[in-house]
Amino acid sequence: MKLKISVGERTLTARLDDNPTTRDFIALLPLTVKLDDYASTEKVFYPSRKLSVKNAPSGIDPNAGDITYYAPWGNIAIFYKDFGYAGGLVKIGSIENGIEALQVSGSIDTVRFELIEER
């Protein structure tokens, strides 16, 4: 499955992984959120509820473009820079194009996430 991410006039697409955490995230879509910057490495937001981490690995080593769920804090984190291994991090997908739209300092006020139906 694919995800459409609208950042202002820019449209990014992401390929979603098939796991319980991703399926739980999909159930919340569509979403319009504010993305806050964290550690000049990732953009984050908190969904309305915690997501399932059933069968999730103990952590991952995210790359730029990875869309993840950080279970200890309950937030979605989209990495725009590579980062080292982090326990509690679950990958839910990867941005395929347009990551530079997130490589800006500070918050991004309006970002929309929508599922793209593949046929």
Rosetta blueprint (number, residue, H / E / L):
1 M L
2 K E
3 L E
4 K E
5 I E
6 S E
7 V E
8 G L
9 E L
10 R E
11 T E
12 L E
13 T E
14 A E
15 R E
16 L E
17 D L
18 D L
19 N L
20 P H
21 T H
22 T H
23 R H
24 D H
25 F H
26 I H
27 A L
28 L L
29 L L
30 P L
31 L E
32 T E
33 V E
34 K E
35 L E
36 D E
37 D E
38 Y E
39 A L
40 S L
41 T L
42 E E
43 K E
44 V E
45 F E
46 Y L
47 P L
48 S L
49 R L
50 K L
51 L L
52 S L
53 V L
54 K L
55 N L
56 A L
57 P L
58 S L
59 G E
60 I E
61 D L
62 P L
63 N L
64 A L
65 G L
66 D E
67 I E
68 T E
69 Y E
70 Y E
71 A L
72 P L
73 W L
74 G L
75 N E
76 I E
77 A E
78 I E
79 F E
80 Y L
81 K L
82 D L
83 F L
84 G L
85 Y L
86 A E
87 G E
88 G L
89 L E
90 V E
91 K E
92 I E
93 G E
94 S E
95 I E
96 E E
97 N E
98 G L
99 I H
100 E H
101 A H
102 L H
103 Q L
104 V L
105 S L
106 G L
107 S L
108 I E
109 D E
110 T E
111 V E
112 R E
113 F E
114 E E
115 L E
116 I E
117 E L
118 E L
119 R L
